[in-house]
Amino acid sequence: MQVALLIITAILLIVFLGLAIMSYIMFCSFLKREKKGTDTDAEFENLPEQWKLKYRPVYEHKKAERAWFLSLPYKELQVKSDGYTLNGYYLSQQSKKTAIILHGHKRDALDEAGEIRFYYDMGYNIFIPDIRSHGKSQGKYIGMGCVDRGDIIKWIDLLHDNNESDCGFILVGFSMGGATALALSGNIDLPPSVAAIISHSSFTSIKELMSSVIKMKPTLIKNLLIFGFEIWCKLLVGYGFNDNTPEQGVQKSKTPIMIIHGAKDNLVPLYMSEKLFSLCISEKAYWVDENAGHDMVGWYEKEVYQSQIRAFLNKYVK
């Protein structure tokens, strides 16, 4: 009996250690920042041929728009938050309205350059921050919107202080950036100068996102891995998967919100945007690009996409 008990205890210990190690590897791969100085050209060229063939037009477009933005008279701004120095790029048109554009997971501010020209051409000042632990901003771990909400408020305060006190803002977020904007939408500290929020491809919560991303059976093992992932997140970053989620934010929001999603999104399923829209209590709009995958919304139906956004902003931003 004693030998059998020892064997069972050893097996349980091995299983526990295995799950702890696997969940830590998941945590590091998803929430630990990328090394600085990534060569995006080399990174793209190392993709499988079928991916390069499919996405080269998108990549070349973003690369050209990035070069366009860098040719303009922008200035870099910094702000301190939780001991970290955060970086952002501000391009003024002496306008009374500013678009704050939030990038996605493991990207940087200039990766959304493909969207900047649209808002620039509508007469907006442009501000694009490197979200904490991305680009030139300091940080070791990624906040997924849970810790980044306060950073965005500090950026808005800084823009107000930089002689923009009578300026109105919109938040435009992509994937993780969209989730950040939606999580922030219900924050009582969100300044009333934020007139509208546009969220692309946002997830409902990190827990629900992980459950969708991790393709593993049996379900018990998957749930245990997600549980372990969250424990590491709480220990090393300080937040849990149910802290300040986008779905919690939209249930308290007073800011008009437009939710946009691609019907063929294989990373963040369409049902998440449908759920967010149904839970949202503020004035709201919803548009689905039937042909788009993740972070491809507007690529196939550009004119319709832009007309939907213009109609929404014309209603709430003066």
Residue frames relative to the residue before (quaternion, step in Angstrom):
aa qw qx qy qz dx dy dz
M 1.0000 0.0000 0.0000 0.0000 0.00 0.00 0.00
Q 0.6672 0.5065 -0.2995 0.4567 3.55 0.95 -0.92
V 0.6390 0.5228 -0.3200 0.4647 3.58 1.06 -0.81
A 0.6462 0.5209 -0.3126 0.4619 3.57 0.98 -0.88
L 0.6440 0.5217 -0.3146 0.4627 3.58 1.00 -0.81
L 0.6467 0.5173 -0.3122 0.4655 3.56 1.02 -0.81
I 0.6417 0.5246 -0.3162 0.4615 3.56 1.03 -0.84
I 0.6596 0.5025 -0.3038 0.4692 3.57 0.93 -0.93
T 0.6483 0.5181 -0.3147 0.4607 3.58 0.98 -0.86
A 0.6502 0.5189 -0.3101 0.4601 3.57 1.00 -0.85
I 0.6463 0.5197 -0.3146 0.4618 3.56 1.00 -0.87
L 0.6615 0.5067 -0.2995 0.4647 3.57 0.93 -0.93
L 0.6440 0.5219 -0.3173 0.4606 3.57 1.02 -0.81
I 0.6471 0.5145 -0.3127 0.4677 3.57 0.99 -0.85
V 0.6462 0.5132 -0.3125 0.4706 3.57 0.98 -0.88
F 0.6503 0.5232 -0.3088 0.4561 3.57 0.95 -0.91
L 0.6754 0.4849 -0.2932 0.4720 3.58 0.88 -0.95
G 0.6358 0.5389 -0.3246 0.4471 3.57 1.02 -0.83
L 0.6721 0.4820 -0.2902 0.4814 3.57 0.95 -0.89
A 0.6338 0.5337 -0.3298 0.4524 3.58 1.03 -0.79
I 0.6728 0.4892 -0.2927 0.4715 3.57 0.95 -0.90
M 0.6704 0.5035 -0.2997 0.4552 3.58 0.90 -0.94
S 0.6710 0.4855 -0.3043 0.4706 3.59 0.95 -0.84
Y 0.6268 0.5225 -0.3432 0.4651 3.61 1.08 -0.64
I 0.6219 0.5264 -0.3361 0.4724 3.59 1.04 -0.77
M 0.6327 0.5207 -0.3151 0.4789 3.58 1.02 -0.84
F 0.6424 0.5335 -0.3169 0.4497 3.55 0.92 -0.94
C 0.6905 0.4802 -0.2862 0.4590 3.59 0.82 -0.99
S 0.6809 0.4973 -0.3046 0.4431 3.59 0.89 -0.87
F 0.7436 0.4104 -0.2223 0.4788 3.59 1.07 -0.68
L 0.8292 0.2686 -0.1041 0.4789 3.59 0.88 -0.89
K 0.5848 0.5399 -0.4013 0.4534 3.62 1.18 -0.05
R 0.5174 -0.6801 0.4180 0.3082 3.57 -0.82 0.98
E 0.5402 -0.6060 0.4794 0.3334 3.54 -1.22 0.56
K 0.5708 -0.5609 0.4563 0.3890 3.56 -1.20 0.43
K 0.5175 -0.6468 0.4651 0.3122 3.55 -1.09 0.75
G 0.7844 0.3783 -0.2522 0.4219 3.52 -1.30 0.40
T 0.2599 0.7754 -0.5348 0.2129 3.58 1.09 0.62
D 0.3356 -0.7230 0.5709 0.1968 3.56 -0.94 0.93
T 0.2831 -0.8094 0.4895 0.1583 3.58 -0.14 1.29
D 0.6078 0.5481 -0.3603 0.4476 3.61 1.07 -0.65
A 0.6809 0.4728 -0.2842 0.4818 3.56 0.90 -0.95
E 0.6177 0.5552 -0.3326 0.4467 3.55 1.06 -0.79
F 0.6692 0.4878 -0.2967 0.4757 3.57 0.95 -0.87
E 0.6848 0.4981 -0.2963 0.4418 3.58 0.86 -0.92
N 0.6510 0.5137 -0.3165 0.4606 3.60 1.18 -0.41
L 0.4767 0.6609 -0.4471 0.3688 3.58 1.26 -0.02
P 0.6211 -0.5174 0.4134 0.4190 3.63 -1.19 0.35
E 0.6455 -0.5758 0.3412 0.3679 3.56 -1.07 0.76
Q 0.6573 0.5212 -0.3263 0.4358 3.59 0.95 -0.84
W 0.6417 0.5074 -0.3194 0.4783 3.58 1.13 -0.67
K 0.6426 0.5205 -0.3253 0.4585 3.58 0.97 -0.84
L 0.6462 0.5267 -0.3156 0.4533 3.57 0.97 -0.87
K 0.6998 0.4857 -0.2674 0.4504 3.56 0.92 -0.94
Y 0.8190 0.3113 -0.1228 0.4661 3.57 0.84 -1.00
R 0.3997 0.7349 -0.4782 0.2672 3.62 1.19 0.00
P 0.6459 0.5069 -0.3585 0.4441 3.67 0.84 -0.75
V 0.6443 0.5112 -0.3180 0.4716 3.59 1.01 -0.81
Y 0.6627 0.5163 -0.2991 0.4525 3.56 0.91 -0.96
E 0.6783 0.4869 -0.2956 0.4643 3.59 0.88 -0.93
H 0.6212 0.5365 -0.3384 0.4601 3.58 1.06 -0.73
K 0.6777 0.4835 -0.2944 0.4693 3.59 0.87 -0.94
K 0.6314 0.5371 -0.3277 0.4533 3.57 1.04 -0.78
A 0.6645 0.4935 -0.2996 0.4744 3.59 0.97 -0.87
E 0.6654 0.4963 -0.3064 0.4659 3.60 0.97 -0.81
R 0.5952 0.5504 -0.3531 0.4670 3.56 1.12 -0.64
A 0.6625 0.4954 -0.2968 0.4771 3.58 0.93 -0.94
W 0.6164 0.5455 -0.3382 0.4562 3.59 1.05 -0.77
F 0.6759 0.4897 -0.3085 0.4562 3.59 0.83 -0.93
L 0.6830 0.5018 -0.2892 0.4450 3.58 0.91 -0.92
S 0.6239 0.5351 -0.3432 0.4545 3.59 1.24 -0.31
L 0.6220 0.5601 -0.3259 0.4395 3.58 1.29 -0.27
P 0.5780 -0.6259 0.4028 0.3346 3.63 -1.18 0.46
Y 0.1122 0.7960 -0.5781 0.1400 3.59 0.58 1.18
K 0.1845 -0.7484 0.6103 0.1827 3.54 -1.29 0.11
E 0.4128 -0.6978 0.5266 0.2557 3.55 -1.13 0.64
L 0.1504 -0.7775 0.6080 0.0558 3.54 -1.03 0.90
Q 0.1458 -0.7723 0.6106 0.0974 3.56 -1.23 0.50
V 0.0214 -0.7668 0.6413 0.0172 3.51 -1.22 0.60
K 0.3730 -0.7114 0.5517 0.2245 3.57 -1.19 0.60
S 0.0994 0.7793 -0.6135 0.0801 3.56 -0.98 0.87
D 0.8416 -0.0482 -0.0174 0.5377 3.58 -0.70 1.13
G 0.7195 -0.4471 0.2457 0.4712 3.58 1.07 0.71
Y 0.6310 0.5139 -0.3343 0.4755 3.60 1.27 -0.09
T 0.3298 -0.6955 0.5964 0.2276 3.55 -1.18 0.64
L 0.1423 -0.8040 0.5763 0.0355 3.53 -0.69 1.16
N 0.2730 -0.7862 0.5442 0.1061 3.55 -1.07 0.81
G 0.0633 0.7922 -0.6060 0.0350 3.56 -1.14 0.66
Y 0.3520 -0.7249 0.5608 0.1901 3.55 -1.33 0.39
Y 0.0883 -0.8130 0.5755 0.0096 3.56 -0.75 1.07
L 0.0588 -0.7818 0.6206 -0.0124 3.54 -0.86 1.06
S 0.1589 -0.8264 0.5379 0.0490 3.57 -0.39 1.26
Q 0.1137 -0.7478 0.6478 0.0905 3.51 -1.25 0.69
Q 0.4880 -0.6649 0.4105 0.3890 3.56 1.33 0.36
S 0.3738 0.7347 -0.4714 0.3135 3.54 1.12 0.76
K 0.4729 -0.6524 0.5121 0.2975 3.55 -1.31 0.30
K 0.7239 0.3384 -0.2432 0.5499 3.59 1.25 0.23
T 0.1269 -0.8032 0.5819 0.0087 3.54 -0.99 0.96
A 0.2479 -0.7430 0.6057 0.1400 3.56 -1.00 0.91
I 0.1474 -0.7565 0.6336 0.0675 3.57 -0.79 1.09
I 0.1106 -0.8325 0.5428 -0.0025 3.55 -0.38 1.29
L 0.1635 -0.8212 0.5463 0.0220 3.56 -0.62 1.24
H 0.3587 -0.7803 0.4843 0.1669 3.53 -0.67 1.17
G 0.5944 -0.6048 0.4230 0.3194 3.53 -1.37 0.15
H 0.7783 -0.3788 0.2789 0.4158 3.51 -1.45 -0.02
K 0.8567 -0.0038 -0.0639 0.5119 3.56 -0.88 1.10
R 0.5116 0.5615 -0.4669 0.4527 3.54 0.97 0.98
D 0.3173 -0.7165 0.5507 0.2876 3.57 -1.13 -0.51
A 0.7698 -0.3947 0.2342 0.4435 3.54 -1.32 0.24
L 0.7340 0.4550 -0.2488 0.4385 3.57 0.83 -0.97
D 0.5073 0.6385 -0.4319 0.3852 3.60 1.22 -0.08
E 0.6895 0.4272 -0.2874 0.5094 3.58 1.21 -0.33
A 0.2662 0.7993 -0.5012 0.1973 3.58 1.23 0.44
G 0.5715 0.6095 -0.3788 0.3979 3.59 1.14 -0.52
E 0.7040 0.4369 -0.2593 0.4963 3.59 1.18 -0.52
I 0.5426 0.6728 -0.3928 0.3140 3.57 1.15 -0.54
R 0.6571 0.5447 -0.3272 0.4056 3.58 0.86 -0.94
F 0.5943 0.5829 -0.3554 0.4251 3.59 1.08 -0.75
Y 0.7217 0.4118 -0.2437 0.5002 3.58 0.84 -0.97
Y 0.5922 0.5619 -0.3535 0.4568 3.57 1.11 -0.65
D 0.6833 0.4854 -0.2772 0.4697 3.58 0.95 -0.92
M 0.6480 0.4883 -0.3233 0.4869 3.60 1.21 -0.39
G 0.6197 -0.6042 0.3192 0.3859 3.57 1.30 0.15
Y 0.4758 0.6766 -0.4415 0.3476 3.59 1.22 0.25
N 0.4299 -0.5601 0.6203 0.3416 3.51 -1.31 0.43
I 0.2728 -0.7711 0.5574 0.1424 3.57 -1.13 0.63
F 0.0456 0.7591 -0.6493 0.0015 3.54 -1.01 0.84
I 0.0054 -0.8002 0.5982 -0.0434 3.58 -0.73 1.11
P 0.1463 -0.8156 0.5551 0.0731 3.61 -0.33 1.18
D 0.3987 -0.5980 0.6209 0.3129 3.51 -1.34 0.40
I 0.3561 -0.7407 0.5257 0.2198 3.58 -0.45 1.17
R 0.6908 -0.5018 0.3250 0.4066 3.57 -1.10 0.71
S 0.8289 0.1479 -0.1752 0.5103 3.56 -0.98 1.04
H 0.6578 0.4247 -0.3261 0.5297 3.57 1.21 0.55
G 0.8405 0.1813 -0.1211 0.4960 3.56 -1.21 0.50
K 0.8032 -0.2506 0.2107 0.4976 3.56 -0.87 -0.99
S 0.5339 0.6251 -0.4115 0.3936 3.59 1.26 -0.05
Q 0.4762 -0.6768 0.4852 0.2823 3.54 -1.05 0.79
G 0.4106 0.6838 -0.5429 0.2626 3.52 -1.33 0.34
K 0.3549 -0.7538 0.5211 0.1851 3.54 -1.10 0.71
Y 0.8001 0.1925 -0.0733 0.5634 3.55 1.03 -0.82
I 0.4915 -0.6804 0.4788 0.2575 3.55 -1.18 0.69
G 0.3751 -0.7870 0.4603 0.1675 3.56 -0.83 1.03
M 0.2670 -0.8072 0.4906 0.1909 3.62 1.27 -0.29
G 0.7241 -0.4295 0.2369 0.4848 3.58 1.12 0.63
C 0.5840 0.6133 -0.3710 0.3809 3.58 1.15 -0.55
V 0.7796 0.2596 -0.1490 0.5502 3.59 0.95 -0.84
D 0.6025 0.6072 -0.3463 0.3853 3.59 1.24 -0.36
R 0.4910 0.6800 -0.4316 0.3321 3.58 1.20 -0.36
G 0.6763 0.4959 -0.2888 0.4619 3.58 0.92 -0.93
D 0.6029 0.5587 -0.3537 0.4464 3.57 1.10 -0.67
I 0.6583 0.5142 -0.3158 0.4499 3.58 0.93 -0.88
I 0.6274 0.5245 -0.3367 0.4668 3.61 1.02 -0.76
K 0.6434 0.5108 -0.3260 0.4678 3.59 1.02 -0.76
W 0.6218 0.5252 -0.3423 0.4694 3.58 1.04 -0.69
I 0.6462 0.5136 -0.3227 0.4632 3.59 0.95 -0.86
D 0.6360 0.5223 -0.3233 0.4672 3.58 0.99 -0.84
L 0.6517 0.5137 -0.3169 0.4593 3.59 0.96 -0.84
L 0.6590 0.5011 -0.3118 0.4662 3.59 0.94 -0.84
H 0.5993 0.5362 -0.3485 0.4814 3.57 1.12 -0.65
D 0.6822 0.5041 -0.2822 0.4481 3.58 0.91 -0.96
N 0.6759 0.4781 -0.2874 0.4815 3.58 1.14 -0.65
N 0.6911 -0.5129 0.2726 0.4301 3.55 0.80 1.11
E 0.5476 0.5789 -0.4226 0.4318 3.57 1.09 0.69
S 0.2243 0.8434 -0.4713 0.1276 3.57 1.22 0.47
D 0.7400 0.3654 -0.2300 0.5157 3.59 1.10 -0.57
C 0.4696 0.6909 -0.4205 0.3541 3.55 1.27 0.37
G 0.2917 -0.7292 0.5905 0.1857 3.56 -1.12 0.74
F 0.2542 -0.7898 0.5477 0.1081 3.55 -1.12 0.68
I 0.1019 -0.7129 0.6782 0.1465 3.50 -1.39 0.33
L 0.2744 -0.7253 0.6049 0.1810 3.56 -1.19 0.61
V 0.0395 -0.7817 0.6222 -0.0146 3.55 -0.83 1.05
G 0.0237 0.8443 -0.5315 0.0640 3.59 -0.43 1.19
F 0.2241 -0.7734 0.5850 0.0971 3.54 -1.14 0.76
S 0.8393 -0.0405 -0.0247 0.5416 3.58 -0.74 1.14
M 0.8153 0.0693 -0.0206 0.5744 3.63 -0.38 -1.15
G 0.6299 0.5303 -0.3284 0.4627 3.59 1.07 -0.71
G 0.6369 0.5128 -0.3155 0.4815 3.56 1.09 -0.72
A 0.6336 0.5178 -0.3184 0.4786 3.56 1.06 -0.79
T 0.6202 0.5434 -0.3325 0.4577 3.59 1.04 -0.78
A 0.6709 0.4995 -0.2939 0.4626 3.56 0.92 -0.94
L 0.6802 0.4802 -0.2973 0.4673 3.60 0.93 -0.84
A 0.6256 0.5186 -0.3404 0.4731 3.60 1.03 -0.73
L 0.6660 0.5036 -0.2821 0.4725 3.56 1.08 -0.80
S 0.5637 0.6573 -0.3799 0.3254 3.58 1.10 -0.66
G 0.7375 0.4034 -0.2298 0.4905 3.59 1.10 -0.62
N 0.4660 0.6927 -0.4305 0.3430 3.56 1.32 0.07
I 0.4586 -0.7037 0.4692 0.2725 3.58 -0.78 1.00
D 0.6565 0.5117 -0.3135 0.4570 3.61 1.21 -0.40
L 0.4453 0.6822 -0.4755 0.3319 3.60 1.22 -0.02
P 0.4306 -0.7275 0.4622 0.2678 3.62 -0.57 1.09
P 0.5324 -0.6367 0.4521 0.3267 3.61 -1.03 0.69
S 0.5374 0.6254 -0.3984 0.4017 3.58 1.25 -0.23
V 0.5652 0.5366 -0.3997 0.4825 3.61 1.27 -0.15
A 0.2058 -0.8475 0.4843 0.0700 3.54 -0.20 1.34
A 0.8120 -0.0224 0.0567 0.5805 3.60 1.10 -0.60
I 0.2024 -0.7527 0.6166 0.1104 3.54 -1.31 0.50
I 0.0776 -0.7653 0.6376 0.0420 3.56 -1.01 0.88
S 0.0733 -0.8194 0.5683 -0.0181 3.55 -0.60 1.19
H 0.1445 -0.7832 0.6023 0.0538 3.56 -0.84 1.07
S 0.8866 -0.0131 0.0185 0.4619 3.57 -1.00 0.90
S 0.2661 0.7854 -0.5187 0.2079 3.59 0.97 0.79
F 0.3767 -0.6730 0.5845 0.2522 3.53 -1.26 0.55
T 0.5713 -0.6095 0.4332 0.3382 3.57 -1.26 0.39
S 0.7552 -0.1478 0.1272 0.6258 3.56 1.04 -0.89
I 0.6241 -0.5374 0.3958 0.4062 3.58 -1.20 0.43
K 0.6355 0.5466 -0.3349 0.4304 3.59 0.96 -0.84
E 0.6888 0.4600 -0.2832 0.4836 3.58 0.89 -0.90
L 0.6112 0.5405 -0.3450 0.4639 3.58 1.08 -0.67
M 0.6684 0.5004 -0.3028 0.4596 3.59 0.88 -0.94
S 0.6347 0.5347 -0.3278 0.4514 3.56 1.00 -0.79
S 0.6802 0.4706 -0.2826 0.4859 3.57 1.13 -0.66
V 0.6849 0.5072 -0.2831 0.4400 3.58 0.97 -0.90
I 0.7129 0.4419 -0.2608 0.4781 3.58 0.92 -0.90
K 0.1303 -0.7990 0.5861 0.0345 3.56 -0.40 1.25
M 0.3470 0.7441 -0.4884 0.2956 3.55 0.18 1.26
K 0.0511 -0.7601 0.6469 0.0349 3.52 -1.15 0.73
P 0.5056 -0.1359 -0.8514 -0.0316 1.55 -2.19 1.17
T 0.6800 -0.5151 0.3490 0.3879 3.55 -1.27 0.46
L 0.5873 0.5921 -0.3648 0.4140 3.58 1.09 -0.70
I 0.6673 0.4899 -0.2998 0.4742 3.59 0.91 -0.93
K 0.6384 0.5248 -0.3277 0.4578 3.58 0.95 -0.85
N 0.6784 0.4924 -0.2959 0.4580 3.58 0.88 -0.91
L 0.6331 0.5204 -0.3281 0.4698 3.57 1.08 -0.70
L 0.6400 0.5174 -0.3225 0.4676 3.58 1.04 -0.77
I 0.6490 0.5012 -0.3133 0.4789 3.59 0.98 -0.83
F 0.6193 0.5356 -0.3317 0.4687 3.57 1.05 -0.78
G 0.6709 0.4913 -0.2893 0.4741 3.59 0.95 -0.91
F 0.5966 0.5650 -0.3305 0.4643 3.56 1.10 -0.82
E 0.6876 0.4811 -0.2842 0.4636 3.57 0.88 -0.95
I 0.6112 0.5439 -0.3540 0.4530 3.61 1.04 -0.72
W 0.6510 0.5003 -0.3146 0.4764 3.59 0.94 -0.88
C 0.6371 0.5365 -0.3200 0.4515 3.57 1.02 -0.84
K 0.6622 0.4948 -0.3035 0.4738 3.59 0.95 -0.85
L 0.6858 0.5009 -0.2851 0.4445 3.57 0.94 -0.91
L 0.8021 0.3451 -0.1473 0.4646 3.57 0.82 -1.03
V 0.7798 0.2995 -0.1645 0.5246 3.60 1.09 -0.60
G 0.4679 -0.7308 0.4017 0.2927 3.57 1.13 -0.52
Y 0.7243 0.3565 -0.2831 0.5178 3.59 1.12 0.38
G 0.3484 -0.7177 0.5658 0.2082 3.53 -1.27 0.51
F 0.6705 -0.5443 0.3394 0.3727 3.54 -1.26 0.35
N 0.7036 0.4175 -0.2701 0.5077 3.59 1.23 -0.25
D 0.5010 0.6467 -0.4224 0.3903 3.57 1.28 0.32
N 0.8669 -0.0736 0.0442 0.4909 3.57 -0.82 1.06
T 0.1803 0.8176 -0.5229 0.1596 3.57 0.82 1.00
P 0.6426 -0.5086 0.3910 0.4189 3.61 -1.21 0.31
E 0.6732 0.4942 -0.3206 0.4469 3.60 0.91 -0.80
Q 0.6122 0.5094 -0.3524 0.4915 3.60 1.16 -0.46
G 0.6446 0.5548 -0.3175 0.4195 3.57 0.99 -0.87
V 0.7101 0.4709 -0.2848 0.4392 3.59 0.79 -0.98
Q 0.6240 0.5417 -0.3432 0.4465 3.59 1.21 -0.38
K 0.7294 0.3524 -0.2294 0.5397 3.58 1.30 -0.10
S 0.4726 0.7287 -0.4079 0.2814 3.57 1.27 -0.15
K 0.1777 -0.7503 0.6272 0.1099 3.51 -1.23 0.70
T 0.5826 0.5868 -0.3481 0.4417 3.56 1.38 -0.02
P 0.5125 -0.6346 0.4678 0.3403 3.64 -0.88 0.78
I 0.1002 -0.8164 0.5687 -0.0064 3.56 -0.86 1.02
M 0.1173 -0.7454 0.6511 0.0825 3.54 -1.08 0.83
I 0.1441 -0.7899 0.5942 0.0463 3.56 -0.78 1.09
I 0.0678 -0.8004 0.5947 -0.0330 3.55 -0.77 1.16
H 0.0632 0.8058 -0.5841 0.0742 3.58 -0.96 0.83
G 0.3952 -0.6834 0.5588 0.2539 3.53 -1.31 0.40
A 0.4770 -0.7020 0.4517 0.2750 3.57 -0.80 1.01
K 0.7328 0.3927 -0.2228 0.5091 3.59 1.18 -0.54
D 0.3041 0.7593 -0.5094 0.2676 3.57 1.19 0.58
N 0.1696 -0.8156 0.5502 0.0579 3.56 -0.53 1.22
L 0.6292 0.5203 -0.3389 0.4675 3.58 1.26 -0.08
V 0.7665 0.1066 -0.0403 0.6321 3.57 0.87 -1.01
P 0.3337 -0.7967 0.4613 0.2026 3.61 -0.14 1.23
L 0.6432 -0.5651 0.3760 0.3543 3.53 -1.18 0.70
Y 0.6091 0.5862 -0.3699 0.3854 3.59 0.98 -0.75
M 0.5873 0.5844 -0.3792 0.4119 3.61 1.14 -0.52
S 0.6676 0.4684 -0.3110 0.4880 3.60 0.96 -0.77
E 0.6111 0.5425 -0.3490 0.4588 3.59 1.07 -0.68
K 0.6513 0.5102 -0.3010 0.4743 3.55 1.02 -0.84
L 0.6488 0.5172 -0.3147 0.4609 3.58 0.94 -0.89
F 0.6611 0.5077 -0.3088 0.4581 3.57 0.94 -0.88
S 0.6732 0.4974 -0.3062 0.4535 3.58 0.93 -0.85
L 0.6922 0.4773 -0.2747 0.4664 3.60 1.09 -0.69
C 0.5649 0.6394 -0.3782 0.3592 3.58 1.16 -0.57
I 0.2276 -0.8098 0.5313 0.1008 3.59 -0.78 1.04
S 0.5899 0.5561 -0.3815 0.4441 3.59 1.23 -0.15
E 0.6638 -0.4158 0.3814 0.4910 3.57 -1.26 -0.08
K 0.0080 -0.8480 0.5212 -0.0952 3.56 -0.80 0.98
A 0.1168 -0.7492 0.6471 0.0795 3.51 -1.39 0.37
Y 0.1349 -0.7936 0.5922 0.0365 3.57 -1.16 0.61
W 0.0816 0.7863 -0.6097 0.0582 3.56 -0.95 0.89
V 0.1614 -0.7812 0.6005 0.0559 3.54 -0.99 0.95
D 0.2675 -0.7184 0.6225 0.1576 3.54 -0.96 0.96
E 0.3532 -0.7981 0.4506 0.1875 3.56 -0.26 1.28
N 0.7398 0.4270 -0.2212 0.4706 3.60 1.13 -0.54
A 0.6286 0.6074 -0.3114 0.3726 3.59 1.25 -0.29
G 0.3141 -0.6925 0.6176 0.2007 3.48 -1.26 0.69
H 0.7737 -0.3362 0.2374 0.4816 3.55 -1.26 -0.31
D 0.8517 0.0493 -0.0950 0.5129 3.54 -0.93 1.04
M 0.5856 0.5524 -0.3850 0.4514 3.59 1.16 0.63
V 0.3611 0.7526 -0.4846 0.2613 3.56 1.27 0.14
G 0.7843 0.2958 -0.2420 0.4887 3.56 -0.89 0.98
W 0.5510 0.6271 -0.3975 0.3809 3.58 1.18 -0.32
Y 0.7577 0.3711 -0.1918 0.5013 3.59 0.97 -0.87
E 0.7814 0.2067 -0.1068 0.5791 3.59 1.12 -0.61
K 0.0210 -0.8760 0.4818 0.0045 3.53 0.89 1.03
E 0.6922 0.4884 -0.3022 0.4371 3.61 0.78 -0.95
V 0.6585 0.4904 -0.3071 0.4812 3.58 0.96 -0.86
Y 0.6272 0.5573 -0.3129 0.4451 3.55 0.99 -0.94
Q 0.7208 0.4425 -0.2552 0.4686 3.57 0.78 -1.01
S 0.6358 0.5215 -0.3390 0.4570 3.60 1.05 -0.67
Q 0.6159 0.5406 -0.3396 0.4617 3.60 1.08 -0.70
I 0.6735 0.4852 -0.2911 0.4757 3.57 0.94 -0.89
R 0.6356 0.5300 -0.3333 0.4518 3.60 0.92 -0.85
A 0.6591 0.5153 -0.3128 0.4497 3.58 0.91 -0.93
F 0.6505 0.5128 -0.3080 0.4680 3.56 1.00 -0.83
L 0.7102 0.4590 -0.2701 0.4604 3.59 0.80 -0.99
N 0.6171 0.5489 -0.3501 0.4420 3.59 1.02 -0.70
K 0.6424 0.5396 -0.3137 0.4447 3.56 1.16 -0.59
Y 0.8243 0.2794 -0.1001 0.4820 3.58 0.98 -0.86
V 0.7348 0.3692 -0.2194 0.5250 3.61 1.17 -0.42
K 0.1093 -0.8206 0.5605 0.0237 3.56 -0.56 1.15
